[in-house]
Amino acid sequence: MHLQSGHGLDDVALVQAGAKSVVGIDYSQVAVRAAQRHADELGVACRYVAAAVPAVPLASASADLVYTGKGALVWMADLAGWAREVARLLRPSGHLFVYEAHPAVVLWTWDEDRPRIREDRDYFARDHVNDTFPARGAVERQWTLGEIVTTVAAAGMEILHLSEYPEPFWRSGGVAAAAWSGRLPNSFALLARRAQ
Ligand SMILES: C[S@@+](CC[C@H](N)C(=O)[O-])C[C@H]1O[C@@H](n2cnc3c(N)ncnc32)[C@H](O)[C@@H]1O
C-alpha cells in the first residue's frame, strides 16, 4: 500500500521488486486517474483509490507493507493520526517503509558555491511556506526526525532501521546546490514493524 501515491511510478517499481499487487491512495483525482492509466498500460497489478490520508477507506490489517514518502509527510497535519492509520492498515508484523526528505532540508539554501543555513527557517518550526518549484506558495508541515520516530513507535510499531543520506530524493533541474554535495543530510529511510 502506497500512501500519497502521486504519479505511481514507485508502485510499478514495487511490483517489479516482487509485490503481488499495490494499492495507491491519493486525494488527487488527477493523480489517481493518471497512475491507474499508466499501470493499466504497463499491465502491472496496481489499483488506485482517491481518499484523504489519514482516512483510508480500506480494511484494517490489509497491507503487508505500507510505503510513503518523497514529499508526503509535509502534507500531514496530524502525524499521530497518520501513524495510527498506518498501524491499523498493516497486518500484524507488517512493515512501514518511509523514504522522505530529511527534516533539516528546510534549512539549506540552494547556493552553489557553498552550503548555507537559511536565516528565515527554523528546524523546530511547525511549518513554512515553500518558495521553490514545484510547490511554491504551499504551507508545508515540519516534523523533526525525533517526532517522526517517536510518533511511529507510539503507534505500536517497532523501529528496525533509520538511515540518513546526503542525496536528496529529488533535485530541481538546473540547480547544483552545494548542500547536496555530500556534507549534509537530505533524505532518510525508516523501516518499522507493526507489533504482533
Ligand atoms: C510530492 S507527492 C509524492 C507522491 C509519491 N509518494 C511519489 O513519490 O511520487 C505528494 C502527494 O501527496 C498527495 N497528498 C497530499 N495530501 C494528501 C492527503 N491528505 N491524502 C492523500 N494524498 C495527499 C498529493 O496529491 C501528492 O500526490
The ligand as a Tripos MOL2 file, in Angstrom:
@<TRIPOS>MOLECULE
LIG
   27    29     1     0     0
SMALL
NO_CHARGES

@<TRIPOS>ATOM
      1 C1          5.1900   15.0610   -3.5370 C.3       1 LIG1
      2 S1          3.8870   13.9710   -3.9570 S.3       1 LIG1
      3 C2          4.6440   12.4150   -3.5740 C.3       1 LIG1
      4 C3          3.9870   11.3160   -4.3280 C.3       1 LIG1
      5 C4          4.6600    9.9530   -4.2670 C.3       1 LIG1
      6 N1          4.9330    9.4890   -2.9420 N.3       1 LIG1
      7 C5          5.8750    9.9350   -5.1480 C.2       1 LIG1
      8 O1          6.9350    9.5390   -4.7190 O.co2     1 LIG1
      9 O2          5.7670   10.3010   -6.2800 O.co2     1 LIG1
     10 C6          2.7270   14.1870   -2.6040 C.3       1 LIG1
     11 C7          1.3600   13.5710   -2.9050 C.3       1 LIG1
     12 O3          0.5760   13.6220   -1.7070 O.3       1 LIG1
     13 C8         -0.7640   13.8210   -2.0970 C.3       1 LIG1
     14 N2         -1.4640   14.2550   -0.8840 N.ar      1 LIG1
     15 C9         -1.2380   15.3640   -0.1440 C.ar      1 LIG1
     16 N3         -2.0070   15.3620    0.9510 N.ar      1 LIG1
     17 C10        -2.7470   14.2320    0.8980 C.ar      1 LIG1
     18 C11        -3.7360   13.6400    1.7640 C.ar      1 LIG1
     19 N4         -4.1020   14.2150    2.9110 N.pl3     1 LIG1
     20 N5         -4.2670   12.4630    1.4000 N.ar      1 LIG1
     21 C12        -3.9000   11.8440    0.2450 C.ar      1 LIG1
     22 N6         -2.9720   12.3430   -0.5990 N.ar      1 LIG1
     23 C13        -2.4000   13.5110   -0.2700 C.ar      1 LIG1
     24 C14        -0.6900   14.7990   -3.2480 C.3       1 LIG1
     25 O4         -1.8360   14.7580   -4.0480 O.3       1 LIG1
     26 C15         0.5680   14.2990   -3.9700 C.3       1 LIG1
     27 O5          0.2400   13.3840   -4.9940 O.3       1 LIG1
@<TRIPOS>BOND
     1     1     2 1
     2     2     3 1
     3     2    10 1
     4     3     4 1
     5     4     5 1
     6     5     6 1
     7     5     7 1
     8     7     8 2
     9     7     9 1
    10    10    11 1
    11    11    12 1
    12    11    26 1
    13    12    13 1
    14    13    14 1
    15    13    24 1
    16    14    15 ar
    17    14    23 ar
    18    15    16 ar
    19    16    17 ar
    20    17    18 ar
    21    17    23 ar
    22    18    19 1
    23    18    20 ar
    24    20    21 ar
    25    21    22 ar
    26    22    23 ar
    27    24    25 1
    28    24    26 1
    29    26    27 1
@<TRIPOS>SUBSTRUCTURE
     1 LIG1         1 GROUP 0 **** ****
